[in-house]
């Protein structure tokens, strides 16, 4: 059976639904065509956008499937790897526009690739060996982008304080954004601080706040009761941050690590606790950036 239904699917379906009137008097009547058992039919190109169809009867088993051309741009390893490499090859831009652009790449990498891969569990990891090396390369890009975020944060700190000598160290901080100090790096720090504009603080705050929301969402996902009831082989894997790197925004000060050491010894609980501390670290960073912004605008 087949009937005409203009834009019932496809790119214009929502717009058509909003303007479609209830009467179908101006449409051709539906038709029903008999087909022999075990025959197949196909709706090609845009035919399915403007027609609705169904099988009314038949003695044989019926199978239905939809085959569409998959999107490739933006959904391949080569795309995200190239995007990361292009960002890393560019000189660090600590203006508002530059910070926003780089943070978008970092968040896409973390939340659309790295976390999506490890959340699928050990069975998925074992079955998809081809992805092991690409994921190592993406993890390497992640640490480099996080390190560049640490450098950008240092620039915001230096520009806000207006005195590199007094901002070179901080013992009261609950996070670490130290980028290393020597005669060569000091010149770079001064240049980065001079390039900071007033929009840089707002963009960094917005990016870190978005990252907090996303990480909190992932934390809730990891402890979802339905997920915890599944087989162990499909339980989420811990992202191997300890084994591969320690990005500045993931580094936890010793007194915070004591919380982990005083746990019950359960590695899963400790891993989850560490992820909570990662969110806490980001929130502390946001408050610092806000203070730097106030100092920057006041000068």
C-alpha positions, -999 to 999 in steps of 0.1 A, spaced: 0 0 0 13 35 -9 0 70 -4 14 104 -12 25 125 18 47 155 6 77 161 29 66 135 54 103 128 59 135 145 48 150 180 54 118 199 49 96 176 71 94 199 101 85 230 81 59 210 61 43 196 93 39 231 107 21 244 76 3 213 65 -35 216 66 -57 187 79 -75 181 46 -60 157 21 -87 162 -6 -61 177 -30 -38 146 -27 -40 116 -50 -59 86 -34 -38 58 -19 -31 27 -39 -27 -10 -30 -7 -32 -54 -4 -70 -51 31 -85 -52 41 -122 -53 55 -137 -22 93 -133 -16 94 -102 -38 112 -70 -28 106 -34 -35 129 -3 -31 122 34 -25 151 52 -41 165 87 -38 139 111 -24 108 89 -30 105 81 7 104 118 15 70 122 -2 54 88 2 43 65 30 42 27 25 33 -5 43 29 -42 37 -7 -53 43 -5 -91 39 17 -119 27 26 -155 35 64 -152 37 85 -135 64 88 -97 60 121 -78 64 125 -41 63 157 -21 63 168 14 56 201 21 39 215 57 39 248 71 29 267 78 62 282 112 69 319 112 66 329 149 72 332 154 110 328 117 118 361 101 111 394 97 129 412 115 102 389 145 106 393 150 143 431 141 142 437 167 115 417 193 134 437 187 165 470 188 146 461 220 128 453 236 162 485 224 178 506 237 148 493 272 152 508 297 176 488 299 208 462 327 205 451 340 239 426 365 226 389 358 232 384 344 197 415 322 199 406 308 232 371 299 221 383 283 189 408 261 207 385 251 236 359 239 211 384 215 196 394 203 230 359 197 241 350 179 209 380 156 214 372 148 250 334 144 249 328 132 214 357 109 209 378 99 240 349 95 265 326 80 239 352 53 232 360 43 267 324 44 280 316 14 258 335 -10 280 362 -37 278 344 -60 253 341 -31 228 378 -23 234 390 -59 228 368 -62 196 380 -29 181 418 -34 180 422 -11 150 411 19 172 439 13 199 466 32 180 443 60 168 430 65 204 466 67 216 472 95 191 441 113 202 451 110 238 484 125 229 466 154 213 444 158 244 474 162 267 490 188 244 457 208 241 453 206 279 489 219 283 481 247 260 451 255 281 474 257 311 496 282 292 466 302 283 454 303 319 489 314 330 486 343 305 453 353 319 468 352 354 498 372 344 477 398 325 453 401 355 480 405 381 501 428 359 533 416 376 549 384 364 573 383 393 545 381 418 524 357 398 551 332 391 541 309 420 512 304 443 512 281 473 476 287 483 461 274 450 441 242 450 450 236 414 482 236 394 487 256 362 524 260 365 540 261 330 577 261 342 599 291 347 632 299 330 647 329 312 634 316 278 598 309 289 596 343 308 598 361 275 570 340 260 549 346 291 552 383 288 543 381 251 512 360 259 501 383 287 504 413 264 481 396 239 452 390 263 421 410 257 390 416 278 370 390 259 396 363 267 384 359 303 347 356 293 355 330 267 377 309 290 351 311 318 323 300 294 344 272 280 353 259 315 317 261 327 306 242 297 332 216 304 320 213 340 284 207 328 296 180 304 318 163 329 291 163 355 268 147 329 293 120 323 297 113 360 259 108 363 261 85 333 288 63 349 267 57 380 234 52 362 216 23 380 207 6 347 242 8 335 256 -7 367 233 -37 364 249 -46 330 276 -72 326 311 -62 337 325 -65 302 303 -36 290 309 -14 321 327 19 312 365 18 312 384 44 332 401 69 309 438 61 314 449 96 324 474 84 349 491 60 325 494 84 296 496 119 310 487 144 337 473 176 320 473 207 341 436 208 345 435 172 356 464 174 380 453 171 416 473 186 445 487 162 471 462 171 498 434 163 474 450 129 466 449 121 503 411 118 499 417 90 474 443 73 496 420 73 525 393 55 506 382 19 510 409 6 486 383 0 458 399 11 426 365 18 409 354 40 438 388 58 437 386 63 400 352 78 403 363 100 432 392 113 411 368 123 383 347 142 409 379 160 419 385 169 383 352 187 382 361 204 415 394 215 400 376 230 370 352 249 393 381 263 413 398 273 381 367 292 370 367 312 402 404 321 398 397 333 362 369 355 374 392 371 400 419 376 373 392 393 351 383 417 378 419 426 383 424 430 345 394 453 341 403 473 371 437 483 358 
